[in-house]
Amino acid sequence: MSQLNIVEAINLALHQEMAKDKSVVVLGEDVGHEGGVFRVTTGLQKKFGTARVMDTPLAESGIVGTSIGMAAYGLKPVAEIQFDGFVYPAFNQLISHAARLRNRSRGRFTCPMVLRVPYGGGIRALEHHSESMEALYAHIPGLKVVIPSSPAEAKGLLIAAIRDPDPVIFFEPKRIYRAIKEEVPTKEYVIPLGKAKILQEGKDITLVAWGSMIRECQRAAEKMKERSISCEIIDVRTICPLDSETIIESVKKTGRCIIVHEAPRSGGWGAEIATRIQEKAILQILLVFAKP
């Protein structure tokens, strides 16, 4: 076990997967010599060489398009986009090609690529540098969308994403890149995609969140203890596919739910979660709370 922050945990995951599997390659703007804008890929090029850790031109569409071609022909590219708001030039590549490759080729080709993206606010950056648009990508069939909330989660989820046979958008909450340190296993391990985690059990209300908002929920839960309110906290982990069952069962138990995210409220992924709760849990909740 080692005390690591999210940057260090992701770096360790990349080191271990590249050492284990020669088909794993890293590419992006300044990911080699500079180690990326947030220094997440520091040391990778020195260890694995320029053939496996490649600095690219400033062209997001080219980065993603190249990654799709690599993935189709046997490599496992892990591409970095410097900031969340820079993904948009590659949106067509993600929708029209990465997400559809398996289906349109009738399974002849797959696209085992990971797109790493620092996302969200909290660092006082300018436009295109502080966006939280995960719902855009979760809406695309064929794409998985993963958002870790801590160093240990980041390592296990990234390894799972790299080993997944289909494209994964891996959003890294830059607000907490270096704000949290915790014990992270030094050995490789996998956290399955599509499975939420109950971080804290409670009986009065369910708090649902992901990424940096998990810390805010934990702080709120501590304050609620002073009022004898017991909060259950669920870390969604994977926006798509969404583990609806864990959330719904929790809400059935507590009877109340608050969904916390930093994305735009209109069309945000919280609305999707709220809808699923309404569809699957609301009647049971009403029946329970209507009893005399």
C-alpha positions as CSV (number, residue, x, y, z in Angstrom):
1,M,0.0,0.0,0.0
2,S,1.1,3.5,-0.7
3,Q,-0.2,7.0,0.2
4,L,-1.1,8.4,-3.2
5,N,-3.2,11.2,-4.7
6,I,-5.3,10.8,-7.9
7,V,-2.5,12.0,-10.2
8,E,-0.1,9.5,-8.7
9,A,-2.6,6.6,-8.7
10,I,-3.4,7.1,-12.4
11,N,0.3,7.3,-13.2
12,L,0.9,4.0,-11.3
13,A,-2.0,2.4,-13.2
14,L,-0.5,3.4,-16.5
15,H,2.9,2.2,-15.5
16,Q,1.6,-1.2,-14.5
17,E,-0.6,-1.7,-17.5
18,M,2.1,-0.7,-19.9
19,A,4.6,-3.0,-18.3
20,K,2.1,-5.9,-18.4
21,D,0.7,-5.4,-21.9
22,K,2.9,-4.1,-24.8
23,S,-0.2,-3.2,-26.8
24,V,-1.0,-0.4,-24.4
25,V,0.2,3.0,-25.8
26,V,-0.2,6.5,-24.6
27,L,-0.7,9.6,-26.8
28,G,-1.7,13.2,-26.5
29,E,-0.5,16.8,-26.4
30,D,2.7,17.0,-24.3
31,V,2.1,13.6,-22.6
32,G,5.7,12.5,-23.3
33,H,8.5,14.9,-22.4
34,E,6.3,17.2,-20.2
35,G,4.2,14.5,-18.7
36,G,0.9,16.2,-19.6
37,V,-0.5,19.5,-18.5
38,F,-1.2,18.1,-15.0
39,R,1.9,15.8,-15.1
40,V,-0.2,12.7,-14.9
41,T,2.0,10.8,-17.4
42,T,5.3,11.9,-15.9
43,G,8.1,9.3,-16.4
44,L,6.2,7.1,-18.9
45,Q,8.1,8.2,-22.0
46,K,11.4,7.8,-20.3
47,K,10.6,4.3,-19.2
48,F,8.7,3.0,-22.3
49,G,10.1,5.1,-25.1
50,T,8.7,7.4,-27.8
51,A,7.2,4.5,-29.7
52,R,4.7,3.9,-26.9
53,V,4.3,7.3,-25.4
54,M,3.7,9.8,-28.2
55,D,3.5,13.6,-28.2
56,T,0.9,14.6,-30.8
57,P,0.0,17.8,-32.7
58,L,-2.6,20.1,-31.1
59,A,-5.4,18.4,-32.9
60,E,-8.0,16.6,-30.8
61,S,-9.8,15.1,-33.8
62,G,-6.5,13.7,-34.9
63,I,-5.7,12.3,-31.5
64,V,-9.0,10.4,-31.2
65,G,-9.1,9.4,-34.9
66,T,-5.6,8.0,-34.6
67,S,-6.6,6.2,-31.4
68,I,-9.6,4.5,-33.1
69,G,-7.3,3.2,-35.9
70,M,-4.8,1.9,-33.4
71,A,-7.6,0.2,-31.4
72,A,-9.1,-1.4,-34.5
73,Y,-5.8,-3.0,-35.4
74,G,-4.7,-4.5,-32.1
75,L,-3.4,-1.7,-29.9
76,K,-4.9,-0.3,-26.7
77,P,-4.5,3.4,-26.9
78,V,-4.9,5.6,-23.8
79,A,-5.3,9.1,-25.2
80,E,-5.2,12.3,-23.2
81,I,-7.2,15.4,-24.0
82,Q,-5.7,18.3,-22.0
83,F,-9.1,19.8,-20.8
84,D,-12.7,18.9,-20.9
85,G,-13.7,21.7,-23.2
86,F,-11.2,20.6,-25.8
87,V,-13.0,17.3,-26.6
88,Y,-15.6,18.9,-28.9
89,P,-13.4,18.9,-32.1
90,A,-13.3,15.1,-31.7
91,F,-17.0,14.6,-31.0
92,N,-17.7,13.3,-34.5
93,Q,-14.9,10.7,-34.2
94,L,-16.4,9.5,-30.9
95,I,-20.0,9.4,-32.1
96,S,-19.6,8.2,-35.7
97,H,-16.7,5.9,-35.3
98,A,-15.4,4.9,-31.8
99,A,-18.9,4.2,-30.4
100,R,-20.2,2.4,-33.5
101,L,-17.2,0.4,-34.7
102,R,-18.2,-2.9,-33.1
103,N,-21.8,-2.7,-34.4
104,R,-21.2,-1.4,-37.8
105,S,-18.5,-4.0,-38.5
106,R,-20.8,-6.8,-37.1
107,G,-18.1,-7.5,-34.5
108,R,-15.2,-7.8,-36.9
109,F,-13.6,-4.8,-35.2
110,T,-13.7,-3.5,-31.7
111,C,-12.4,-0.2,-30.2
112,P,-10.5,-0.8,-26.9
113,M,-9.4,2.7,-26.4
114,V,-9.5,5.0,-23.3
115,L,-9.9,8.8,-23.6
116,R,-8.6,10.4,-20.4
117,V,-10.0,13.9,-19.8
118,P,-9.5,16.2,-16.8
119,Y,-12.9,17.6,-16.2
120,G,-15.0,19.9,-13.9
121,G,-14.5,23.1,-12.1
122,G,-12.7,24.1,-9.0
123,I,-9.4,25.4,-10.3
124,R,-10.5,28.8,-11.5
125,A,-9.6,28.2,-15.1
126,L,-11.0,30.0,-18.1
127,E,-13.6,28.9,-20.7
128,H,-13.2,25.4,-22.1
129,H,-11.1,24.5,-19.0
130,S,-13.9,23.9,-16.4
131,E,-16.7,22.0,-18.0
132,S,-18.8,19.1,-16.8
133,M,-20.5,17.7,-19.8
134,E,-20.6,14.0,-19.0
135,A,-24.2,13.7,-20.0
136,L,-23.3,14.4,-23.6
137,Y,-21.1,11.3,-23.8
138,A,-23.4,9.1,-21.7
139,H,-26.1,9.7,-24.3
140,I,-24.0,8.0,-27.0
141,P,-24.7,4.2,-27.3
142,G,-21.4,2.3,-27.4
143,L,-19.5,4.6,-25.1
144,K,-18.8,3.9,-21.5
145,V,-18.4,7.0,-19.2
146,V,-16.3,6.6,-16.0
147,I,-15.7,9.2,-13.2
148,P,-13.5,8.3,-10.2
149,S,-13.8,10.0,-6.9
150,S,-10.6,9.1,-5.1
151,P,-7.1,7.8,-5.7
152,A,-7.9,4.1,-5.1
153,E,-11.0,4.3,-7.2
154,A,-9.1,6.0,-10.0
155,K,-6.5,3.3,-10.2
156,G,-8.9,0.4,-10.2
157,L,-11.3,2.0,-12.6
158,L,-8.6,3.0,-15.1
159,I,-7.1,-0.5,-15.2
160,A,-10.6,-1.8,-15.9
161,A,-11.1,0.8,-18.6
162,I,-7.9,-0.1,-20.3
163,R,-8.8,-3.8,-20.3
164,D,-12.3,-3.1,-21.6
165,P,-12.9,-4.2,-25.2
166,D,-14.9,-1.0,-26.0
167,P,-14.2,2.7,-25.9
168,V,-14.2,4.4,-22.5
169,I,-14.3,8.1,-21.6
170,F,-12.4,8.5,-18.4
171,F,-13.2,11.8,-16.7
172,E,-10.7,12.8,-14.0
173,P,-12.0,15.4,-11.5
174,K,-9.1,17.9,-11.6
175,R,-10.5,19.8,-8.6
176,I,-9.3,16.9,-6.4
177,Y,-6.3,15.7,-8.5
178,R,-4.0,16.5,-5.5
179,A,-6.5,17.3,-2.8
180,I,-6.9,13.7,-1.5
181,K,-4.3,11.2,-0.4
182,E,-5.2,7.7,0.7
183,E,-3.9,4.2,0.8
184,V,-3.7,2.7,-2.6
185,P,-2.7,-1.0,-3.2
186,T,0.6,-1.1,-5.1
187,K,-0.4,-4.3,-6.8
188,E,-2.7,-4.2,-9.8
189,Y,-6.5,-4.5,-9.2
190,V,-9.7,-3.9,-11.1
191,I,-12.9,-2.2,-10.1
192,P,-15.6,-3.4,-12.4
193,L,-17.2,-0.9,-14.6
194,G,-21.0,-0.4,-14.2
195,K,-21.1,-1.1,-10.5
196,A,-21.8,1.7,-8.0
197,K,-20.4,1.7,-4.5
198,I,-22.1,2.4,-1.2
199,L,-19.5,4.5,0.6
200,Q,-21.5,4.9,3.7
201,E,-24.7,3.2,4.9
202,G,-27.5,5.2,6.3
203,K,-31.3,5.0,7.0
204,D,-32.8,8.5,6.5
205,I,-31.7,9.8,3.1
206,T,-29.6,8.7,0.1
207,L,-27.0,11.0,-1.3
208,V,-26.0,10.1,-4.9
209,A,-22.9,11.7,-6.5
210,W,-19.7,11.1,-8.5
211,G,-16.3,12.7,-9.0
212,S,-15.4,15.6,-6.7
213,M,-19.0,15.9,-5.5
214,I,-18.5,12.8,-3.3
215,R,-16.4,14.9,-0.9
216,E,-19.1,17.5,-0.7
217,C,-21.6,14.7,0.2
218,Q,-19.3,13.3,2.8
219,R,-19.0,16.8,4.4
220,A,-22.7,17.3,4.4
221,A,-23.3,13.8,5.9
222,E,-21.0,14.7,8.8
223,K,-23.0,17.9,9.5
224,M,-26.2,15.9,9.3
225,K,-25.0,13.7,12.1
226,E,-25.3,16.7,14.4
227,R,-29.0,16.6,13.7
228,S,-29.2,12.8,14.1
229,I,-29.8,12.4,10.4
230,S,-28.3,9.2,8.9
231,C,-27.1,9.6,5.3
232,E,-26.4,6.8,2.8
233,I,-23.8,7.9,0.2
234,I,-23.5,6.2,-3.2
235,D,-20.6,6.8,-5.5
236,V,-22.0,6.2,-9.0
237,R,-18.5,5.6,-10.4
238,T,-19.8,4.7,-13.9
239,I,-22.2,7.2,-15.5
240,C,-22.8,4.8,-18.4
241,P,-23.6,2.0,-17.9
242,L,-25.5,3.2,-14.8
243,D,-26.0,0.9,-11.8
244,S,-29.6,1.8,-11.3
245,E,-30.3,-1.2,-9.0
246,T,-28.0,-0.1,-6.2
247,I,-29.4,3.5,-6.2
248,I,-33.0,2.4,-6.4
249,E,-32.7,-0.2,-3.6
250,S,-31.1,2.5,-1.4
251,V,-33.8,5.0,-2.1
252,K,-36.5,2.3,-1.3
253,K,-34.8,1.9,2.1
254,T,-34.3,5.5,3.0
255,G,-37.4,7.0,1.2
256,R,-35.5,10.2,0.3
257,C,-32.8,11.1,-2.2
258,I,-30.6,14.0,-3.1
259,I,-28.5,13.8,-6.3
260,V,-25.4,16.0,-6.4
261,H,-23.5,16.9,-9.5
262,E,-21.7,19.9,-10.9
263,A,-22.9,19.7,-14.5
264,P,-25.6,22.0,-15.9
265,R,-28.9,21.2,-14.2
266,S,-30.8,21.2,-17.5
267,G,-30.2,17.9,-19.2
268,G,-27.7,16.8,-16.5
269,W,-27.2,13.2,-15.6
270,G,-28.9,13.8,-12.3
271,A,-32.2,14.1,-14.2
272,E,-31.7,10.6,-15.7
273,I,-31.1,9.1,-12.2
274,A,-34.1,10.9,-10.8
275,T,-36.3,9.6,-13.6
276,R,-35.2,6.0,-13.0
277,I,-35.9,6.4,-9.3
278,Q,-39.4,7.7,-10.1
279,E,-40.0,4.8,-12.4
280,K,-38.8,2.0,-10.1
281,A,-39.1,3.2,-6.5
282,I,-41.6,6.0,-6.0
283,L,-44.7,3.8,-5.6
284,Q,-43.1,1.6,-3.0
285,I,-41.9,4.7,-1.1
286,L,-45.3,6.2,-1.1
287,L,-46.9,3.0,0.2
288,V,-44.3,2.7,3.0
289,F,-44.6,6.3,4.1
290,A,-48.4,6.3,3.8
291,K,-48.8,3.7,6.5
292,P,-50.2,5.1,9.7
